[in-house]
Amino acid sequence: MTFKTGLIASLLVLTAAPASAEIYRNVDAQGNVTYSDEPSSGAEAIEVEPVTTITLPKLEDVTAPAARPQSNEPAADTYSDLRIVAPANDEAFQSGSGDVAFRVTSNPALRQGHKYEITLDGQPVGQSTSSDISVRNVDRGTHQAMVYIIDRNGARIQTGAGISFTIHRPSTLN
């Protein structure tokens, strides 16, 4: 690179100040607020804070979750019927607090050392030796629930039928 080319490149870099787009806020007669990058009559220029960015780890850097232990119990320890009785599949209901009472059943009855486990949208949310399991503060919307039987080592030994339900809750904005 010659001296002249280097000088021109340096001047171009110095004169090309960081570009900052103007943002304009406008309120119409009905009180509706709009934002634009083009000025209009009555619009005021606003200063926007820099956006916070997060660099996520590369997929190969993420470790796999720990696997559940394998059951050491004999295969004869199976259940012929395992399902969620309440709430019913595709049921929609109100719950101001977000509490959901699950009732599960199995045939035969739950054996010694076994527990029912409820998962909500793929995440474990409760375990019990009772057929009634309460889950607190469930977000409003539609959810998928599954029931499992786990042995004393925490290994899932039986998977039951899943359900879908919709919970209605008041908005925190109201």
Disulfide bonds with the S-S distance in Angstrom:
none
